[in-house]
């Protein structure tokens, strides 16, 4: 447009052309018309498809879900949705965000909230604008909040986007018996190279558009921008977690949500967690708000593990200090499970508190074995601490089946075995 304006300026006003004023005015009118047409055409970014990297998250209310995706269009796109493939009887619009970092400009990231969704339902949806549309996709909404709801969670850490990562995703996708996927930090391993977020989003779409995807931040999400000093820029823009409903003002860094019989708390190992911090105060309030008669299972997800007998990332500051600040609160509240990543291997602990086994303490599970490019952390401390129950240096993922209000089954599934085959199996009985 700037070049076009320059040509017109030369043609209309440069004296050697000696054009009559009437013709100059006609030329100006023509230029204005072209500019008006150009401005009426929606902004496009041809690096991206009309709708790609589609993923679904649980929203701020029990009947709400957020569909997020990247588009080549800055227009306010619509999602048409319904309980049947056709017709799609409901329509929703949302907001559009975009970010820049390290010379990269993201596509147009859309977050659209669907309302009126019933529990345990198939929801069909399609992105539309004018004569463009995506394919019709569907996701399964989560069970109703309540103690009688069987709730099944697929849990992954440190996923990345290698062939092992893809195998983890396919294993999880092949297991139709789950209600949501949780990632305990270190998602794309973009590490400042922003196009990796786009390739990771494409890899995740088959799974993340079919069941809700809930995420916690890891160290690879920090992506410190040296010029602006900003952190977690891509992570905060690309996802829309239910922070508002849980009283969090930290966006996707820390928040909580209910799903079936569980209340799940997502924490940030790389934000201030000390006593007196915003995150510490928020956690105390959130724990006090939990009604165990409604959500009997209480689960915490973070990235840097508090109990870790692997030589990798052993006793790092974020682990030791966060544990010192927050472990007493979790124990007092009767948290049942604490899931972490960071260490690229599997480890399950006994119920533990204060570095000793304690039947009233949470079961700590490190599940940072999703498949990232840094490889397996195969070396463990010997002898194993008294609180360490099972250790496994292999890629895989875990599955938590909250069967009812008192009984839960945890299974670990290795990538080098069929999905149905279990490498670790634990039943937990919750005391009333």
Phi, psi and omega in degrees: 000323180294318178296319179299317179297322179296317178298315180296321179298316179297316184291322187274322191250342182289125191299323183303337179286336177046056180269134178303150183301322180301317180290327176297317180296322178296318179297319178298317178300319179297318178298316179298322179296315179297319179296320179296319179295316181298318181289336180283339179282128181303147177297139182234148173231104189286359174288342188238159176280176178300318176209118181217172180056042185284131176214155186243143176225155173293137185267195185278354176225161184301333182258016183244142174223143179255124174259122181243145179197164177255138182225161172274002185243135175273356180294158178281092183287159180247151167247126173260131186213164179184178182273356177229154182300319176215140354279156175269103196270348183245152181227140178219146172238161180220215180240163182237132177231161179208150179222160176234139177199131176058036180083359180258138172244125183290165167292181178278116186262118184255137173234116185234126182267125174265136182240165177074024182274127180277153180297152173050047182238152171276124182245121179261141182209157181211135176276133183222151168198122182053238182262013178256150177199153173275176171290160176281121178249172177213149172228161179258123178288159187279163179297158178298145177292127180162157186293339184271356184278119170293132186227127184237126183240131169268129187235128185227150172224149173052061190283303183071201182209054174260182175298327176292322176300314180299321179295321176299315179298316181293322175301314181294320180294323181292335180273099184284349185268068173203163188245341179197157176247134179241131176246123184272051175089162183059079188271286190266341189056040176294319176052044177093340176270093194298329178302339177294332175297323180290317179293324178293319179299323178292319178298323185279340190306315181303323179276314189283346175266352182258332175222150179302140177247121180242134190232150172239153183277144172241183181294332179283352174271350184297306176045062183300129178267112185296329183286315185258342184081001182288153176225159178057030186295305180298316182300318181287329182277325190275344182238158178222089180270162186278064181284322185300317183291340179258012176076016179266138175252020185254015180063234183271006185284311172216140184189176177215164179200159176257140174215116181057239183265012186238145166252123186244130181247126178253124183244162179248115178286347186241025168236161183302124182237004184289164176303134183094349180280163179297318181293319179299314180295318180298317180300316179301316179293319182294318179298322179291337183277350186286130175257103185290347174284341178260312177238087185294335181264131182239120189232138177240137177236130176213183184256305185277118189289144177275333177236119187206116179257011174278150179288339178283135177054034184280125176056043173289161185302317180298327181285308185293315184287322179293320177299316180299322184282321194248342183303318179300323179295317181294320179294315180298324182281350179076038177299138184270318182224144170233118180254139180220169176234231171075307177274126188274062179194174181255139171207130174246134179256160168291168170303126194219147170206135176061038178068017176226152175294141183207119184299342179268355181275166177291156168272116181267131181225124176261121189233038182278033187250033187290334177132014187299169187286349182279351174087178183280140172267099193265350187262129178242156175291142177232138356287164180294140176301160183296335183273352182272124184261311184220136178230138184212109179276079181204155176282148178173200177208172181238163181222124179249117181251105176275092191295316177206197185286348184236339186237133178225145177241128175251132177227143176249131185242118180275144181294332183273012175232159175302150184303324183289341183275134187255130180266337175211141186218128180219134170256133177243129177252121181273128177287145182288000000 
